[in-house]
Amino acid sequence: MNLKKSIIAAAITGLLAAGAQASTTAVPVTGGSYTFSWSSGLNFADDNFTITTGSPAGISVTINDCCVPGDEFALYVDGVVSPWTTSGYVGSYYQGVASFIPLGAGTHTFDIMLTGLAPGWTTGGGYISFAPAVPEPETYAMMLAGLGLLGAMKRRAKQ
């Protein structure tokens, strides 16, 4: 039975690795969807991703498990764990969503850490999607309130 699991794990990892570029993949600011894989248990995935921005921007990231239920992930942006907006199981597969990650101008690295593994597995794969983040309505409300306060302070200073 263990031989069968090993053969399946090798096949899944090989298929996912063939579809993904090994090591670092440059992602356009406009986003995209990619596969990633891991081969060493609870550790960082074998693939990471970079995004280069010319000016401050926001990005939304979704990570989905593939193939064998039980894997869980953490997302690191420039070496710091990024909190999930939502995470949990969709059907029987794990999904983590970070709705808005602010990025300054420059190059940013996204790494995936395995925090849970499917029982009996140390290898596997998943999918990661990047999309330009759209600020939530609360962000616009806060910005308008701040602009209103600045206007009130300027008016008061003139008087």
N, C-alpha and C positions, 0 to 999 in steps of 0.2 A: 504494500500500500504506500509506503514512503517513497519507493521508486516511482510510482505513478504520480505522486504529488510533485516530486522533483522534476519529472519530465514535463508536467503541465506548467509548473512555475517557470522552467527554462523557456518553454514555448511562448508563454505570455510575455515574459520579459524580452525575449528576442523580437517578437512582433511589435511591441511598444517601442523598443529601442530602434527598430528599423524605421518606424514612422516619425520618430523624434530625432532632432540633431543632438548628438552626444555633447555633454558638458554644457557650455554656455550658448544660449540662443538669444539673439537680439530681437526684441519685440518692438514694432513701431508704436508710437504714441497713440495711434488710432486703434490699437489692440489686435487681438487675434486669439486663436485657440491652438493649444499644443498638447502633446502627450509628454509624460515624464515617467521614469521608472526608478526602482531602487533595487539594490542587490545585497544589502548588508544589514537587514533587520532594522531596529530602532535607531535610525541615524538620518543624516540628510539624504535626500534623493540624489541620484547620480546626475541629474540635470538641474541647471539653474537658468535664470532668465534675466536679461537686463533691458532697461528702458532708458533712453536718453531724451531729456527734454531741454528745449532752448529757453523756456521760461517756466515759472511755477504752473503746475497742472495737478489734476487729480485723476486717480485711476481706480477702477473697481476690479476686484479679483475674485474668481470663483474656482474652487478646487473640488473635483469629484473623484471618488474612488472608482476603480474599474475592476471588474472581473470576479473578485472574491470578497464577499462582505466581511467587514471587521477591521479594515484599515482606517486610521484616523491621522489627521495632519495638523501641523502648525505652520504658519506662514511667517517668514523672516524677511524684512525689508531693510536692506543695508545693515544686516547683522542684528537687528532688533526685532523681537517678536511683534507682529501686528495683530491686534485683537480682531476676532471675527465679529461681524455685525450679527450674523446668524450662523449656527452650525448644528449639525445633528444628522440623523439618518433620513434620507429621502428614499422611500422604498426600503431596500436592505443595504443601500450603499451610503457612505458618509459624504456629506457636502459641507464645505466651509465657504462663507461669503463675506468678503470685506468690501462694504459698499463704497467707502470713500477713503482712499489713502492719499494724503497730500504729498506732492513731490516738488521739491525745489528744482531750479535749473541744474542740469548735470546728469550724470549716469547713475542709475539706481539698480541694485541687484536684488532679485527675489529668489529666496531659497525655500525649499519645502522640507520640513522635518517630519519624520514618521513618529507619531506619539502613541500609536496603537497598531497592532498587526493582527491580521486574520489568524485564527488559531491554526498552528502547524505550518505557517508560512513565514519566510524571511525575505522574499522577493515579491515584486509585483509592479503595478503601474496605475496611472491615473491620468486625468485630464486637467489642464489649467486654462482658464480663459481670462483675458484682459479686455477691459472696455473703458473708454473715457468715462469718468465719473460725472454724474449730474448732481449738483448740490441739492440737498433736500430742502423742502419749503421752509423749515426752521432756519436754515442758513440765510435764505433771502430775508426773512423777517428780522433776524438779528442784524443783518447788514443795513436794512432800511431804518431800524431803530437807531443804530449807530450814526448813520448819516443825519437823521433827524436831530440827534443830540449835538452833533457837530454844528449843524445849522443854527440851532438854538443858542449854542455858546458863542458863535460868531456874531449873531444878532445882538446878543447881550453885551459883547465886548464893544460893538459899535456905539451902543447907547452909553 
